[in-house]
Amino acid sequence: MKNTSAFEPKNFSELIDWFWQEWNYKKHHVGRDGLCQCESESLIKHSSNPDQMRAFLMVSVFVDQFFYTHCNNYEHFRSKFKLPKLYSHPVYGHHPAEWFCYGIRGSEVSIDWAGVEKIASIAIDDIKKSEIISKGFFSKTRIILPGEIRMDFNSYGEITECGKNLKKILLKYW
């Protein structure tokens, strides 16, 4: 995908703000704290930086779902980091971040893995600095991170290539 904007975020909050500004221009479903699967490719395609948007969504949706499941103080975390949720379509609930590995009807998409790594490093570093999460959270949850990725990025019981790439990146900074 061709990037149309040279936005260089200084921190995770800037990335989150960028997402919500982009989302406000393009959203279909009003009053949500995230987007529906049916809206994702349109949002990515029409954003000011499609590669960055796909990378941001992949990282932020996974991180939000991980913290929702494993953080005792999720509401406090969410008050600082209002990450988008990915809603399943048409079934009620949330969909895993693996959704961003594929385009419409499961077609392959080009993923900017250097961009994913940059966003993951910014996100994890800023979350660690925020003092919202207990000091030992990342070291305690590092052991379960690969299993969570395997559950979210799964094809017939095996971790997908996309999942393997994300796992390598997240473990580097976790």
MARMI-862630 format. One record per atom (N, C-alpha, C): atom name; x negated, y, z; residue in one letter; residue number from 1. Coordinates in nm, 3 decimals. Layout:
BEGIN
R zaro      px      py      pz drenmi bakol
R   CA       X       Y       Z      A   NUM
...
! end
This chain:
BEGIN
R zaro      px      py      pz drenmi bakol
R    N  -0.083  -0.118   0.000      M     1
R   CA   0.000   0.000   0.000      M     1
R    C  -0.088   0.125   0.000      M     1
R    N  -0.043   0.225  -0.064      K     2
R   CA  -0.118   0.350  -0.072      K     2
R    C  -0.078   0.440   0.044      K     2
R    N  -0.176   0.484   0.119      N     3
R   CA  -0.150   0.579   0.226      N     3
R    C  -0.133   0.717   0.165      N     3
R    N  -0.036   0.791   0.216      T     4
R   CA  -0.009   0.924   0.163      T     4
R    C  -0.043   1.034   0.263      T     4
R    N  -0.093   0.997   0.377      S     5
R   CA  -0.124   1.096   0.480      S     5
R    C  -0.251   1.054   0.553      S     5
R    N  -0.328   1.151   0.592      A     6
R   CA  -0.455   1.122   0.660      A     6
R    C  -0.445   1.149   0.810      A     6
R    N  -0.330   1.121   0.870      F     7
R   CA  -0.311   1.139   1.014      F     7
R    C  -0.407   1.051   1.091      F     7
R    N  -0.489   1.110   1.174      E     8
R   CA  -0.585   1.036   1.257      E     8
R    C  -0.548   1.056   1.404      E     8
R    N  -0.484   0.958   1.464      P     9
R   CA  -0.441   0.974   1.604      P     9
R    C  -0.559   0.976   1.700      P     9
R    N  -0.547   1.060   1.802      K    10
R   CA  -0.651   1.068   1.905      K    10
R    C  -0.621   0.972   2.020      K    10
R    N  -0.493   0.938   2.036      N    11
R   CA  -0.454   0.848   2.145      N    11
R    C  -0.323   0.778   2.111      N    11
R    N  -0.285   0.686   2.197      F    12
R   CA  -0.166   0.605   2.173      F    12
R    C  -0.039   0.690   2.177      F    12
R    N  -0.036   0.789   2.264      S    13
R   CA   0.081   0.876   2.272      S    13
R    C   0.106   0.949   2.140      S    13
R    N  -0.001   0.992   2.074      E    14
R   CA   0.015   1.057   1.943      E    14
R    C   0.073   0.961   1.840      E    14
R    N   0.027   0.837   1.845      L    15
R   CA   0.082   0.736   1.753      L    15
R    C   0.230   0.710   1.780      L    15
R    N   0.264   0.700   1.907      I    16
R   CA   0.404   0.677   1.944      I    16
R    C   0.490   0.794   1.899      I    16
R    N   0.443   0.916   1.922      D    17
R   CA   0.517   1.036   1.878      D    17
R    C   0.532   1.037   1.725      D    17
R    N   0.425   1.001   1.656      W    18
R   CA   0.429   0.995   1.510      W    18
R    C   0.537   0.898   1.464      W    18
R    N   0.541   0.778   1.526      F    19
R   CA   0.644   0.682   1.490      F    19
R    C   0.784   0.743   1.506      F    19
R    N   0.812   0.800   1.624      W    20
R   CA   0.948   0.850   1.650      W    20
R    C   0.983   0.966   1.557      W    20
R    N   0.887   1.047   1.518      Q    21
R   CA   0.915   1.153   1.420      Q    21
R    C   0.950   1.093   1.285      Q    21
R    N   0.872   0.995   1.242      E    22
R   CA   0.901   0.927   1.115      E    22
R    C   1.038   0.858   1.122      E    22
R    N   1.064   0.792   1.233      W    23
R   CA   1.188   0.718   1.251      W    23
R    C   1.310   0.810   1.249      W    23
R    N   1.299   0.925   1.308      N    24
R   CA   1.412   1.018   1.311      N    24
R    C   1.454   1.063   1.172      N    24
R    N   1.360   1.064   1.078      Y    25
R   CA   1.394   1.104   0.941      Y    25
R    C   1.460   0.991   0.862      Y    25
R    N   1.439   0.868   0.903      K    26
R   CA   1.478   0.756   0.819      K    26
R    C   1.575   0.656   0.880      K    26
R    N   1.609   0.671   1.005      K    27
R   CA   1.686   0.567   1.073      K    27
R    C   1.827   0.551   1.016      K    27
R    N   1.872   0.429   1.021      H    28
R   CA   2.007   0.395   0.975      H    28
R    C   2.101   0.384   1.095      H    28
R    N   2.053   0.318   1.198      H    29
R   CA   2.135   0.294   1.317      H    29
R    C   2.101   0.399   1.423      H    29
R    N   2.197   0.478   1.457      V    30
R   CA   2.175   0.588   1.550      V    30
R    C   2.185   0.538   1.694      V    30
R    N   2.110   0.601   1.783      G    31
R   CA   2.123   0.573   1.925      G    31
R    C   2.048   0.450   1.972      G    31
R    N   1.949   0.407   1.900      R    32
R   CA   1.871   0.289   1.938      R    32
R    C   1.733   0.329   1.985      R    32
R    N   1.673   0.237   2.061      D    33
R   CA   1.536   0.258   2.106      D    33
R    C   1.439   0.178   2.021      D    33
R    N   1.477   0.158   1.896      G    34
R   CA   1.395   0.084   1.802      G    34
R    C   1.465   0.071   1.670      G    34
R    N   1.424  -0.029   1.593      L    35
R   CA   1.481  -0.046   1.462      L    35
R    C   1.527  -0.189   1.441      L    35
R    N   1.612  -0.205   1.343      C    36
R   CA   1.664  -0.336   1.305      C    36
R    C   1.572  -0.393   1.196      C    36
R    N   1.566  -0.525   1.189      Q    37
R   CA   1.486  -0.588   1.084      Q    37
R    C   1.520  -0.533   0.946      Q    37
R    N   1.647  -0.511   0.920      C    38
R   CA   1.689  -0.467   0.787      C    38
R    C   1.635  -0.329   0.751      C    38
R    N   1.592  -0.253   0.850      E    39
R   CA   1.542  -0.118   0.825      E    39
R    C   1.391  -0.110   0.813      E    39
R    N   1.322  -0.215   0.855      S    40
R   CA   1.177  -0.206   0.872      S    40
R    C   1.101  -0.177   0.742      S    40
R    N   1.129  -0.252   0.637      E    41
R   CA   1.053  -0.231   0.514      E    41
R    C   1.079  -0.094   0.452      E    41
R    N   1.201  -0.046   0.462      S    42
R   CA   1.231   0.088   0.412      S    42
R    C   1.154   0.193   0.493      S    42
R    N   1.153   0.178   0.624      L    43
R   CA   1.078   0.272   0.708      L    43
R    C   0.930   0.270   0.671      L    43
R    N   0.873   0.150   0.659      I    44
R   CA   0.731   0.139   0.626      I    44
R    C   0.703   0.202   0.490      I    44
R    N   0.781   0.166   0.391      K    45
R   CA   0.761   0.214   0.255      K    45
R    C   0.770   0.366   0.244      K    45
R    N   0.865   0.425   0.315      H    46
R   CA   0.888   0.568   0.303      H    46
R    C   0.818   0.652   0.410      H    46
R    N   0.738   0.589   0.492      S    47
R   CA   0.666   0.667   0.594      S    47
R    C   0.552   0.745   0.530      S    47
R    N   0.497   0.838   0.603      S    48
R   CA   0.386   0.919   0.552      S    48
R    C   0.258   0.838   0.539      S    48
R    N   0.252   0.720   0.605      N    49
R   CA   0.133   0.635   0.598      N    49
R    C   0.178   0.489   0.617      N    49
R    N   0.218   0.423   0.507      P    50
R   CA   0.274   0.287   0.517      P    50
R    C   0.181   0.185   0.584      P    50
R    N   0.052   0.187   0.555      D    51
R   CA  -0.040   0.091   0.618      D    51
R    C  -0.045   0.113   0.768      D    51
R    N  -0.054   0.238   0.808      Q    52
R   CA  -0.058   0.269   0.951      Q    52
R    C   0.073   0.234   1.019      Q    52
R    N   0.185   0.256   0.951      M    53
R   CA   0.315   0.224   1.009      M    53
R    C   0.328   0.073   1.032      M    53
R    N   0.289  -0.008   0.934      R    54
R   CA   0.298  -0.153   0.950      R    54
R    C   0.207  -0.198   1.065      R    54
R    N   0.086  -0.146   1.070      A    55
R   CA  -0.009  -0.182   1.176      A    55
R    C   0.044  -0.139   1.313      A    55
R    N   0.096  -0.016   1.321      F    56
R   CA   0.151   0.034   1.448      F    56
R    C   0.267  -0.054   1.494      F    56
R    N   0.357  -0.086   1.404      L    57
R   CA   0.474  -0.167   1.442      L    57
R    C   0.433  -0.306   1.487      L    57
R    N   0.339  -0.367   1.415      M    58
R   CA   0.295  -0.502   1.454      M    58
R    C   0.237  -0.500   1.595      M    58
R    N   0.148  -0.406   1.623      V    59
R   CA   0.084  -0.399   1.754      V    59
R    C   0.183  -0.357   1.861      V    59
R    N   0.258  -0.251   1.837      S    60
R   CA   0.343  -0.195   1.943      S    60
R    C   0.460  -0.286   1.979      S    60
R    N   0.520  -0.352   1.879      V    61
R   CA   0.631  -0.443   1.909      V    61
R    C   0.579  -0.561   1.991      V    61
R    N   0.463  -0.616   1.953      F    62
R   CA   0.407  -0.727   2.031      F    62
R    C   0.374  -0.682   2.173      F    62
R    N   0.306  -0.568   2.186      V    63
R   CA   0.266  -0.519   2.319      V    63
R    C   0.388  -0.492   2.406      V    63
R    N   0.491  -0.429   2.350      D    64
R   CA   0.612  -0.400   2.428      D    64
R    C   0.678  -0.529   2.476      D    64
R    N   0.690  -0.628   2.389      Q    65
R   CA   0.752  -0.754   2.429      Q    65
R    C   0.667  -0.829   2.531      Q    65
R    N   0.535  -0.820   2.517      F    66
R   CA   0.445  -0.885   2.614      F    66
R    C   0.461  -0.820   2.751      F    66
R    N   0.460  -0.688   2.755      F    67
R   CA   0.473  -0.618   2.883      F    67
R    C   0.612  -0.637   2.942      F    67
R    N   0.715  -0.642   2.859      Y    68
R   CA   0.850  -0.667   2.909      Y    68
R    C   0.855  -0.802   2.982      Y    68
R    N   0.788  -0.900   2.927      T    69
R   CA   0.789  -1.035   2.983      T    69
R    C   0.696  -1.050   3.105      T    69
R    N   0.582  -0.985   3.104      H    70
R   CA   0.478  -1.015   3.202      H    70
R    C   0.443  -0.902   3.299      H    70
R    N   0.496  -0.784   3.279      C    71
R   CA   0.462  -0.671   3.366      C    71
R    C   0.570  -0.652   3.473      C    71
R    N   0.529  -0.655   3.598      N    72
R   CA   0.625  -0.637   3.709      N    72
R    C   0.682  -0.497   3.713      N    72
R    N   0.616  -0.403   3.651      N    73
R   CA   0.657  -0.263   3.655      N    73
R    C   0.688  -0.213   3.514      N    73
R    N   0.765  -0.292   3.438      Y    74
R   CA   0.792  -0.259   3.298      Y    74
R    C   0.860  -0.123   3.281      Y    74
R    N   0.956  -0.091   3.364      E    75
R   CA   1.026   0.037   3.349      E    75
R    C   0.930   0.155   3.363      E    75
R    N   0.836   0.145   3.453      H    76
R   CA   0.735   0.249   3.469      H    76
R    C   0.645   0.254   3.344      H    76
R    N   0.605   0.136   3.296      F    77
R   CA   0.527   0.127   3.172      F    77
R    C   0.603   0.194   3.058      F    77
R    N   0.730   0.161   3.044      R    78
R   CA   0.812   0.214   2.935      R    78
R    C   0.835   0.364   2.946      R    78
R    N   0.834   0.417   3.068      S    79
R   CA   0.850   0.562   3.083      S    79
R    C   0.731   0.639   3.025      S    79
R    N   0.615   0.576   3.023      K    80
R   CA   0.494   0.638   2.968      K    80
R    C   0.475   0.602   2.821      K    80
R    N   0.506   0.479   2.785      F    81
R   CA   0.484   0.430   2.649      F    81
R    C   0.617   0.382   2.591      F    81
R    N   0.690   0.472   2.526      K    82
R   CA   0.821   0.439   2.469      K    82
R    C   0.801   0.375   2.331      K    82
R    N   0.765   0.248   2.337      L    83
R   CA   0.738   0.174   2.214      L    83
R    C   0.869   0.127   2.150      L    83
R    N   0.870   0.120   2.016      P    84
R   CA   0.993   0.077   1.950      P    84
R    C   1.019  -0.072   1.971      P    84
R    N   1.144  -0.104   1.977      K    85
R   CA   1.187  -0.244   1.983      K    85
R    C   1.228  -0.285   1.842      K    85
R    N   1.214  -0.413   1.812      L    86
R   CA   1.257  -0.466   1.684      L    86
R    C   1.378  -0.556   1.708      L    86
R    N   1.493  -0.510   1.662      Y    87
R   CA   1.617  -0.585   1.682      Y    87
R    C   1.637  -0.687   1.572      Y    87
R    N   1.684  -0.806   1.613      S    88
R   CA   1.716  -0.912   1.518      S    88
R    C   1.836  -0.872   1.436      S    88
R    N   1.838  -0.922   1.316      H    89
R   CA   1.950  -0.896   1.227      H    89
R    C   1.987  -1.028   1.162      H    89
R    N   2.105  -1.075   1.174      P    90
R   CA   2.223  -1.016   1.235      P    90
R    C   2.249  -1.063   1.378      P    90
R    N   2.163  -1.147   1.434      V    91
R   CA   2.184  -1.203   1.567      V    91
R    C   2.140  -1.103   1.674      V    91
R    N   2.211  -1.099   1.786      Y    92
R   CA   2.177  -1.010   1.896      Y    92
R    C   2.042  -1.050   1.956      Y    92
R    N   1.962  -0.953   1.992      G    93
R   CA   1.833  -0.978   2.058      G    93
R    C   1.719  -0.911   1.985      G    93
R    N   1.599  -0.946   2.024      H    94
R   CA   1.480  -0.887   1.965      H    94
R    C   1.408  -0.989   1.878      H    94
R    N   1.339  -0.939   1.779      H    95
R   CA   1.266  -1.025   1.687      H    95
R    C   1.116  -1.009   1.713      H    95
R    N   1.037  -1.115   1.696      P    96
R   CA   0.893  -1.104   1.721      P    96
R    C   0.822  -1.016   1.618      P    96
R    N   0.704  -0.970   1.655      A    97
R   CA   0.624  -0.881   1.572      A    97
R    C   0.575  -0.948   1.444      A    97
R    N   0.583  -1.080   1.437      E    98
R   CA   0.542  -1.150   1.315      E    98
R    C   0.618  -1.098   1.193      E    98
R    N   0.736  -1.043   1.217      W    99
R   CA   0.819  -0.989   1.109      W    99
R    C   0.738  -0.896   1.018      W    99
R    N   0.643  -0.824   1.074      F   100
R   CA   0.568  -0.725   0.997      F   100
R    C   0.456  -0.786   0.912      F   100
R    N   0.439  -0.917   0.921      C   101
R   CA   0.342  -0.987   0.836      C   101
R    C   0.399  -1.014   0.698      C   101
R    N   0.528  -0.998   0.683      Y   102
R   CA   0.594  -1.033   0.559      Y   102
R    C   0.682  -0.918   0.511      Y   102
R    N   0.705  -0.914   0.383      G   103
R   CA   0.792  -0.813   0.326      G   103
R    C   0.934  -0.866   0.314      G   103
R    N   1.006  -0.809   0.224      I   104
R   CA   1.145  -0.849   0.201      I   104
R    C   1.150  -0.995   0.157      I   104
R    N   1.239  -1.072   0.219      R   105
R   CA   1.261  -1.214   0.189      R   105
R    C   1.134  -1.298   0.203      R   105
R    N   1.049  -1.261   0.298      G   106
R   CA   0.933  -1.342   0.330      G   106
R    C   0.815  -1.328   0.236      G   106
R    N   0.817  -1.229   0.147      S   107
R   CA   0.706  -1.213   0.054      S   107
R    C   0.581  -1.166   0.128      S   107
R    N   0.466  -1.202   0.076      E   108
R   CA   0.340  -1.161   0.136      E   108
R    C   0.324  -1.009   0.124      E   108
R    N   0.264  -0.951   0.225      V   109
R   CA   0.233  -0.808   0.220      V   109
R    C   0.084  -0.791   0.249      V   109
R    N   0.033  -0.679   0.206      S   110
R   CA  -0.106  -0.645   0.235      S   110
R    C  -0.111  -0.581   0.372      S   110
R    N  -0.194  -0.637   0.459      I   111
R   CA  -0.207  -0.582   0.594      I   111
R    C  -0.346  -0.522   0.608      I   111
R    N  -0.350  -0.401   0.653      D   112
R   CA  -0.476  -0.331   0.676      D   112
R    C  -0.528  -0.374   0.814      D   112
R    N  -0.607  -0.483   0.818      W   113
R   CA  -0.652  -0.537   0.946      W   113
R    C  -0.745  -0.443   1.020      W   113
R    N  -0.821  -0.362   0.948      A   114
R   CA  -0.904  -0.261   1.015      A   114
R    C  -0.814  -0.159   1.084      A   114
R    N  -0.702  -0.125   1.020      G   115
R   CA  -0.605  -0.034   1.081      G   115
R    C  -0.537  -0.095   1.202      G   115
R    N  -0.504  -0.225   1.193      V   116
R   CA  -0.446  -0.296   1.307      V   116
R    C  -0.544  -0.293   1.424      V   116
R    N  -0.671  -0.319   1.395      E   117
R   CA  -0.771  -0.318   1.502      E   117
R    C  -0.787  -0.180   1.564      E   117
R    N  -0.786  -0.077   1.483      K   118
R   CA  -0.799   0.060   1.535      K   118
R    C  -0.682   0.092   1.627      K   118
R    N  -0.562   0.060   1.584      I   119
R   CA  -0.443   0.089   1.665      I   119
R    C  -0.444   0.004   1.793      I   119
R    N  -0.480  -0.122   1.783      A   120
R   CA  -0.486  -0.208   1.901      A   120
R    C  -0.587  -0.155   2.002      A   120
R    N  -0.703  -0.112   1.954      S   121
R   CA  -0.805  -0.060   2.047      S   121
R    C  -0.759   0.067   2.115      S   121
R    N  -0.695   0.155   2.039      I   122
R   CA  -0.642   0.280   2.097      I   122
R    C  -0.533   0.247   2.200      I   122
R    N  -0.441   0.158   2.163      A   123
R   CA  -0.329   0.123   2.250      A   123
R    C  -0.378   0.062   2.381      A   123
R    N  -0.461  -0.039   2.371      I   124
R   CA  -0.505  -0.110   2.491      I   124
R    C  -0.591  -0.019   2.579      I   124
R    N  -0.679   0.058   2.517      D   125
R   CA  -0.763   0.150   2.594      D   125
R    C  -0.678   0.253   2.669      D   125
R    N  -0.580   0.311   2.602      D   126
R   CA  -0.495   0.412   2.666      D   126
R    C  -0.406   0.351   2.774      D   126
R    N  -0.358   0.231   2.752      I   127
R   CA  -0.277   0.164   2.856      I   127
R    C  -0.363   0.137   2.978      I   127
R    N  -0.485   0.090   2.957      K   128
R   CA  -0.576   0.065   3.069      K   128
R    C  -0.606   0.194   3.146      K   128
R    N  -0.626   0.304   3.076      K   129
R   CA  -0.657   0.433   3.140      K   129
R    C  -0.538   0.493   3.213      K   129
R    N  -0.419   0.453   3.178      S   130
R   CA  -0.298   0.518   3.229      S   130
R    C  -0.272   0.495   3.378      S   130
R    N  -0.329   0.392   3.434      E   131
R   CA  -0.309   0.355   3.575      E   131
R    C  -0.165   0.314   3.605      E   131
R    N  -0.086   0.293   3.502      I   132
R   CA   0.051   0.244   3.520      I   132
R    C   0.047   0.095   3.550      I   132
R    N  -0.049   0.028   3.491      I   133
R   CA  -0.063  -0.116   3.505      I   133
R    C  -0.168  -0.144   3.612      I   133
R    N  -0.142  -0.244   3.694      S   134
R   CA  -0.238  -0.278   3.799      S   134
R    C  -0.374  -0.313   3.737      S   134
R    N  -0.479  -0.283   3.809      K   135
R   CA  -0.615  -0.298   3.757      K   135
R    C  -0.644  -0.437   3.703      K   135
R    N  -0.591  -0.541   3.762      G   136
R   CA  -0.622  -0.676   3.718      G   136
R    C  -0.529  -0.732   3.612      G   136
R    N  -0.433  -0.652   3.566      F   137
R   CA  -0.332  -0.703   3.473      F   137
R    C  -0.393  -0.765   3.348      F   137
R    N  -0.484  -0.694   3.283      F   138
R   CA  -0.540  -0.744   3.158      F   138
R    C  -0.624  -0.869   3.178      F   138
R    N  -0.703  -0.873   3.283      S   139
R   CA  -0.783  -0.994   3.307      S   139
R    C  -0.694  -1.112   3.346      S   139
R    N  -0.589  -1.087   3.423      K   140
R   CA  -0.498  -1.195   3.462      K   140
R    C  -0.417  -1.248   3.344      K   140
R    N  -0.379  -1.161   3.253      T   141
R   CA  -0.292  -1.204   3.142      T   141
R    C  -0.371  -1.246   3.018      T   141
R    N  -0.501  -1.225   3.019      R   142
R   CA  -0.584  -1.263   2.903      R   142
R    C  -0.569  -1.413   2.873      R   142
R    N  -0.554  -1.493   2.974      I   143
R   CA  -0.544  -1.639   2.954      I   143
R    C  -0.412  -1.680   2.888      I   143
R    N  -0.305  -1.603   2.909      I   144
R   CA  -0.177  -1.638   2.848      I   144
R    C  -0.153  -1.569   2.714      I   144
R    N  -0.234  -1.469   2.682      L   145
R   CA  -0.217  -1.395   2.558      L   145
R    C  -0.217  -1.486   2.434      L   145
R    N  -0.312  -1.578   2.419      P   146
R   CA  -0.309  -1.665   2.300      P   146
R    C  -0.180  -1.747   2.287      P   146
R    N  -0.127  -1.793   2.398      G   147
R   CA  -0.002  -1.869   2.394      G   147
R    C   0.115  -1.783   2.352      G   147
R    N   0.117  -1.659   2.397      E   148
R   CA   0.225  -1.567   2.357      E   148
R    C   0.217  -1.537   2.208      E   148
R    N   0.096  -1.520   2.158      I   149
R   CA   0.080  -1.495   2.014      I   149
R    C   0.123  -1.619   1.935      I   149
R    N   0.086  -1.736   1.984      R   150
R   CA   0.124  -1.861   1.916      R   150
R    C   0.277  -1.874   1.909      R   150
R    N   0.347  -1.833   2.014      M   151
R   CA   0.494  -1.841   2.012      M   151
R    C   0.554  -1.741   1.914      M   151
R    N   0.497  -1.621   1.907      D   152
R   CA   0.553  -1.517   1.821      D   152
R    C   0.511  -1.531   1.675      D   152
R    N   0.393  -1.584   1.651      F   153
R   CA   0.339  -1.598   1.516      F   153
R    C   0.325  -1.746   1.485      F   153
R    N   0.438  -1.811   1.460      N   154
R   CA   0.444  -1.955   1.455      N   154
R    C   0.511  -2.002   1.327      N   154
R    N   0.452  -2.101   1.265      S   155
R   CA   0.513  -2.164   1.149      S   155
R    C   0.498  -2.315   1.165      S   155
R    N   0.610  -2.382   1.187      Y   156
R   CA   0.611  -2.528   1.204      Y   156
R    C   0.516  -2.573   1.315      Y   156
R    N   0.515  -2.500   1.425      G   157
R   CA   0.436  -2.537   1.541      G   157
R    C   0.292  -2.492   1.538      G   157
R    N   0.249  -2.429   1.431      E   158
R   CA   0.111  -2.382   1.418      E   158
R    C   0.108  -2.230   1.412      E   158
R    N   0.002  -2.173   1.467      I   159
R   CA  -0.014  -2.028   1.460      I   159
R    C  -0.042  -1.988   1.315      I   159
R    N   0.021  -1.882   1.268      T   160
R   CA   0.003  -1.835   1.131      T   160
R    C  -0.131  -1.762   1.117      T   160
R    N  -0.173  -1.741   0.993      E   161
R   CA  -0.296  -1.664   0.969      E   161
R    C  -0.284  -1.523   1.026      E   161
R    N  -0.168  -1.466   1.010      C   162
R   CA  -0.143  -1.333   1.065      C   162
R    C  -0.162  -1.336   1.217      C   162
R    N  -0.108  -1.436   1.282      G   163
R   CA  -0.123  -1.453   1.426      G   163
R    C  -0.268  -1.472   1.468      G   163
R    N  -0.341  -1.551   1.390      K   164
R   CA  -0.484  -1.572   1.420      K   164
R    C  -0.561  -1.441   1.413      K   164
R    N  -0.531  -1.361   1.313      N   165
R   CA  -0.598  -1.231   1.300      N   165
R    C  -0.564  -1.139   1.416      N   165
R    N  -0.435  -1.132   1.451      L   166
R   CA  -0.394  -1.045   1.561      L   166
R    C  -0.454  -1.094   1.693      L   166
R    N  -0.456  -1.224   1.714      K   167
R   CA  -0.512  -1.279   1.838      K   167
R    C  -0.659  -1.240   1.852      K   167
R    N  -0.735  -1.255   1.746      K   168
R   CA  -0.877  -1.218   1.748      K   168
R    C  -0.896  -1.071   1.785      K   168
R    N  -0.814  -0.986   1.726      I   169
R   CA  -0.822  -0.842   1.752      I   169
R    C  -0.783  -0.811   1.897      I   169
R    N  -0.669  -0.862   1.941      L   170
R   CA  -0.622  -0.829   2.076      L   170
R    C  -0.718  -0.882   2.183      L   170
R    N  -0.769  -1.003   2.165      L   171
R   CA  -0.862  -1.058   2.265      L   171
R    C  -0.991  -0.977   2.273      L   171
R    N  -1.029  -0.914   2.165      K   172
R   CA  -1.150  -0.831   2.164      K   172
R    C  -1.138  -0.712   2.259      K   172
R    N  -1.016  -0.657   2.269      Y   173
R   CA  -0.995  -0.536   2.350      Y   173
R    C  -0.922  -0.562   2.481      Y   173
R    N  -0.858  -0.678   2.494      W   174
R   CA  -0.777  -0.709   2.611      W   174
R    C  -0.864  -0.717   2.734      W   174
! end
